[in-house]
Amino acid sequence: MSSLTPELLRELVAEARHRRGLSITALTTIEQPLSPRFAALCSFAIRDGVARDPLADHVARRMSWRGKFAGSSGDAAALAQLAVCDNVICIRDRDAITEIAGWADQAELSFVRGDDYRHELLDWMRLSANHPHYLHDGLNRDALGMNAVEATAARFVLGGLFKPLDRLGLAAPLLADGGKTASACAIVLFCRPVGEDPLTTGRHFYRAWLEIGRAGLAACPISALADHPDCNERLRQLGKIGAGLRLVNVFRVGNPAKPRKPRHFRLPIERLIV
């Protein structure tokens, strides 16, 4: 089931603003389990006649770029534009990026070793074009940038072969993403105040992602770095993040090594907001 996450909610509102000129003026979330069908109950106060959001044009083009990046003469200007945005810290030092790439692989492997984590991940991934929900939701092989052979291999590596491969020391190199992360022109740290309402944090996270697009860069979240306590603390020190801020998520950003063809696999609005 696809839940109404804060960032998805922000996207839906951005689309509403794009189509109808609407804006949120107040938002209340009831955080309680309602039923297996409902993830959240939100109350909106809206008004019309608002100015067009300058980030609206980037909503349809937003996607995770899961391939390698290529250096570009425009990287410096793009990062300078991004660096002045609120909530983000850009790490551009090449040695630091290479080191972070290693941390990311270590963090991701530590989570993948959990049986429940792998099972949930495979449940979300649509690695066969014959899956009934291939075009509806989840992470299908097109969204993941995989061909049919890679998708089939991923199903086995993350499935029944993971434990024997891990014992042989082969799982780590097969799942490693370090080369892609090391090719980024920057690692972007997204931070928000400690104790902030998660919905507010999600709205700012989504806008930060759109700001990356407005700067002319592609991005891929590396959530494992923020979720892993040790890596989170290393990045806090590297980025000199103050005690009042929380490191919420991490992006690798850059210019794609080949042209992007944004194709979104998302449930329609009427399935998410009722």
PLY file of the C-alpha trace (Angstrom):
ply
format ascii 1.0
element vertex 274
property float x
property float y
property float z
element edge 273
property int vertex1
property int vertex2
end_header
0.00 0.00 0.00
1.25 3.49 -0.81
0.89 5.79 2.21
0.32 9.53 2.08
3.81 10.60 3.09
4.57 14.25 3.91
6.58 14.71 0.74
3.86 13.12 -1.38
1.29 15.36 0.28
3.43 18.35 -0.64
3.56 17.12 -4.23
-0.21 16.77 -4.41
-0.68 20.27 -3.06
1.87 21.61 -5.55
-0.13 20.01 -8.32
-3.32 21.51 -6.96
-1.70 24.92 -6.90
-0.50 24.43 -10.44
-3.96 23.53 -11.66
-6.19 25.70 -9.51
-4.11 28.36 -7.82
-4.67 26.93 -4.33
-2.44 27.29 -1.30
-2.32 25.68 2.16
-2.90 28.19 4.94
-3.38 25.65 7.73
-2.87 21.92 8.08
-3.80 19.53 10.85
-2.80 15.89 10.93
-4.45 13.30 13.15
-1.75 10.78 13.94
-3.66 7.63 14.77
-4.34 4.36 13.00
-7.65 4.72 11.18
-7.90 1.50 9.17
-5.72 -0.56 6.83
-6.95 1.70 4.04
-6.08 5.07 5.59
-2.61 6.20 6.63
-3.49 9.71 7.80
-6.38 12.11 8.19
-5.55 15.70 7.28
-7.57 18.88 7.49
-6.77 21.68 5.00
-7.54 25.35 4.99
-7.02 26.76 1.50
-7.34 30.02 -0.33
-7.31 30.91 -3.99
-5.73 33.69 -6.00
-2.19 32.92 -4.81
0.93 33.58 -6.88
2.25 30.66 -8.89
4.86 28.66 -6.99
8.24 29.08 -8.75
9.00 25.41 -8.06
5.79 24.11 -9.66
7.38 23.50 -13.06
9.86 21.07 -11.50
7.24 18.78 -9.94
6.65 16.72 -13.09
10.40 16.37 -13.73
11.38 15.28 -10.24
12.78 11.78 -10.08
15.56 9.82 -8.42
18.56 9.51 -10.74
20.06 6.12 -9.85
22.82 6.11 -12.44
26.26 7.69 -12.49
26.91 11.39 -12.83
29.18 13.15 -15.31
31.20 16.27 -14.56
29.87 19.47 -16.12
31.20 23.00 -16.50
27.94 24.18 -14.96
28.33 22.23 -11.70
29.94 25.10 -9.79
27.21 27.58 -10.73
24.47 25.07 -9.94
25.94 24.29 -6.52
26.37 28.00 -5.79
22.65 28.45 -6.49
21.77 25.49 -4.30
24.06 26.50 -1.45
22.02 29.63 -0.67
18.82 27.60 -0.19
17.56 27.01 3.32
17.88 23.62 5.00
20.76 22.26 2.90
24.52 21.91 3.31
26.60 21.04 0.23
29.75 18.94 0.61
31.90 19.37 -2.52
35.34 18.11 -1.47
36.23 15.15 -3.69
38.00 13.17 -0.97
35.05 13.67 1.37
32.58 12.52 -1.32
34.63 9.38 -1.94
34.70 8.63 1.78
30.96 9.22 2.11
30.38 6.80 -0.78
32.03 4.09 1.30
29.96 4.98 4.35
26.79 4.76 2.26
27.55 1.23 1.09
28.34 0.14 4.65
25.14 1.68 6.00
22.95 0.18 3.29
24.45 -3.29 3.77
23.83 -3.12 7.52
20.11 -2.60 6.85
19.89 -5.11 4.00
21.21 -7.81 6.33
17.93 -7.59 8.22
15.46 -10.22 6.97
12.43 -7.96 7.49
14.14 -5.12 5.61
14.86 -7.29 2.57
11.39 -8.76 2.55
9.74 -5.34 2.66
12.11 -4.00 0.01
11.33 -6.86 -2.36
7.63 -6.41 -1.67
7.88 -2.81 -2.89
10.06 -3.57 -5.90
8.41 -4.55 -9.17
11.29 -6.39 -10.81
9.21 -8.17 -13.43
7.24 -6.38 -16.12
4.52 -8.99 -15.54
3.81 -7.75 -12.02
0.16 -6.58 -11.87
1.21 -3.29 -10.21
4.26 -2.65 -12.39
2.92 0.67 -13.69
1.07 1.68 -10.55
3.42 2.04 -7.61
6.56 0.68 -6.00
10.04 0.65 -7.46
9.89 -1.07 -10.82
12.97 -1.82 -12.88
12.43 1.23 -15.12
12.40 3.54 -12.11
15.47 1.76 -10.76
17.33 2.05 -14.05
17.71 -1.72 -14.39
17.48 -3.91 -17.46
15.72 -7.31 -17.34
18.93 -9.20 -16.49
19.87 -6.82 -13.67
16.34 -6.95 -12.25
16.36 -10.75 -12.25
19.75 -10.81 -10.53
18.53 -8.32 -7.91
15.57 -10.55 -7.10
17.90 -13.45 -6.32
20.61 -11.42 -4.55
18.06 -9.78 -2.24
16.08 -13.00 -1.91
17.10 -16.53 -1.15
20.74 -16.15 -2.21
21.53 -13.21 0.03
22.73 -15.10 3.12
25.08 -17.53 1.32
26.44 -14.68 -0.80
26.94 -12.57 2.30
28.83 -15.39 4.03
31.14 -15.58 1.02
31.69 -11.82 1.06
29.97 -11.42 -2.33
26.77 -9.62 -1.32
28.52 -6.34 -0.52
30.18 -5.84 -3.93
27.04 -6.96 -5.76
24.90 -4.37 -3.95
27.49 -1.59 -3.79
26.50 1.84 -5.08
29.76 3.54 -4.14
30.83 4.26 -7.71
27.62 6.16 -8.39
27.87 8.13 -5.16
31.54 8.96 -5.75
30.67 10.37 -9.19
28.42 13.05 -7.67
29.49 16.68 -7.82
28.27 17.12 -4.25
26.64 15.42 -1.30
23.72 17.47 -0.02
22.69 17.25 3.64
19.07 18.15 4.36
18.53 19.43 7.90
15.55 20.66 9.91
14.95 21.73 13.52
14.90 19.05 16.20
11.36 18.25 17.34
9.66 19.67 14.25
6.32 18.18 13.16
7.08 15.40 10.63
4.58 16.78 8.12
6.30 20.15 8.13
9.67 18.44 7.74
8.32 16.45 4.79
7.05 19.56 3.05
10.47 21.21 3.35
12.20 18.02 2.21
10.12 17.94 -0.95
10.81 21.62 -1.66
14.53 21.03 -1.16
14.38 18.28 -3.78
12.62 20.65 -6.19
15.28 23.30 -5.49
17.93 20.80 -6.58
16.04 20.42 -9.84
15.70 24.16 -10.28
19.48 24.46 -9.92
19.78 22.15 -12.93
20.94 19.04 -11.05
19.59 15.51 -10.66
19.42 13.87 -7.25
19.14 10.52 -5.55
18.40 10.21 -1.82
20.77 8.09 0.26
18.47 7.59 3.22
20.64 4.89 4.80
23.26 7.53 5.68
20.76 9.53 7.71
19.12 6.45 9.24
22.39 4.83 10.37
23.33 6.45 13.73
27.10 6.26 13.23
27.03 7.62 9.67
24.57 10.31 10.70
26.96 11.51 13.39
29.97 11.47 11.02
28.05 13.61 8.54
26.91 15.96 11.28
30.53 16.56 12.19
31.63 16.87 8.57
28.84 19.34 7.79
29.21 21.15 11.13
25.53 20.72 11.89
24.47 22.45 15.09
22.77 20.72 18.02
19.43 22.34 17.24
19.22 20.73 13.82
18.46 17.16 12.78
20.08 15.52 9.76
16.94 14.23 8.06
18.21 12.92 4.73
21.13 12.95 2.31
21.26 13.36 -1.49
23.93 12.69 -4.05
23.59 15.26 -6.83
25.11 15.97 -10.22
24.50 15.91 -13.96
23.33 12.54 -15.31
25.85 10.67 -17.43
23.10 10.09 -20.00
19.84 11.91 -20.82
17.03 11.56 -18.33
13.60 10.37 -19.35
11.38 11.13 -16.36
8.65 8.54 -16.08
6.64 8.39 -12.91
4.94 5.35 -11.48
2.58 6.78 -8.89
-0.94 6.17 -7.73
-3.45 8.76 -8.98
-4.49 11.52 -6.59
-8.02 10.14 -6.23
-6.56 6.91 -4.79
-4.62 8.80 -2.12
-6.87 11.66 -1.03
-10.51 10.80 -0.41
0 1
1 2
2 3
3 4
4 5
5 6
6 7
7 8
8 9
9 10
10 11
11 12
12 13
13 14
14 15
15 16
16 17
17 18
18 19
19 20
20 21
21 22
22 23
23 24
24 25
25 26
26 27
27 28
28 29
29 30
30 31
31 32
32 33
33 34
34 35
35 36
36 37
37 38
38 39
39 40
40 41
41 42
42 43
43 44
44 45
45 46
46 47
47 48
48 49
49 50
50 51
51 52
52 53
53 54
54 55
55 56
56 57
57 58
58 59
59 60
60 61
61 62
62 63
63 64
64 65
65 66
66 67
67 68
68 69
69 70
70 71
71 72
72 73
73 74
74 75
75 76
76 77
77 78
78 79
79 80
80 81
81 82
82 83
83 84
84 85
85 86
86 87
87 88
88 89
89 90
90 91
91 92
92 93
93 94
94 95
95 96
96 97
97 98
98 99
99 100
100 101
101 102
102 103
103 104
104 105
105 106
106 107
107 108
108 109
109 110
110 111
111 112
112 113
113 114
114 115
115 116
116 117
117 118
118 119
119 120
120 121
121 122
122 123
123 124
124 125
125 126
126 127
127 128
128 129
129 130
130 131
131 132
132 133
133 134
134 135
135 136
136 137
137 138
138 139
139 140
140 141
141 142
142 143
143 144
144 145
145 146
146 147
147 148
148 149
149 150
150 151
151 152
152 153
153 154
154 155
155 156
156 157
157 158
158 159
159 160
160 161
161 162
162 163
163 164
164 165
165 166
166 167
167 168
168 169
169 170
170 171
171 172
172 173
173 174
174 175
175 176
176 177
177 178
178 179
179 180
180 181
181 182
182 183
183 184
184 185
185 186
186 187
187 188
188 189
189 190
190 191
191 192
192 193
193 194
194 195
195 196
196 197
197 198
198 199
199 200
200 201
201 202
202 203
203 204
204 205
205 206
206 207
207 208
208 209
209 210
210 211
211 212
212 213
213 214
214 215
215 216
216 217
217 218
218 219
219 220
220 221
221 222
222 223
223 224
224 225
225 226
226 227
227 228
228 229
229 230
230 231
231 232
232 233
233 234
234 235
235 236
236 237
237 238
238 239
239 240
240 241
241 242
242 243
243 244
244 245
245 246
246 247
247 248
248 249
249 250
250 251
251 252
252 253
253 254
254 255
255 256
256 257
257 258
258 259
259 260
260 261
261 262
262 263
263 264
264 265
265 266
266 267
267 268
268 269
269 270
270 271
271 272
272 273
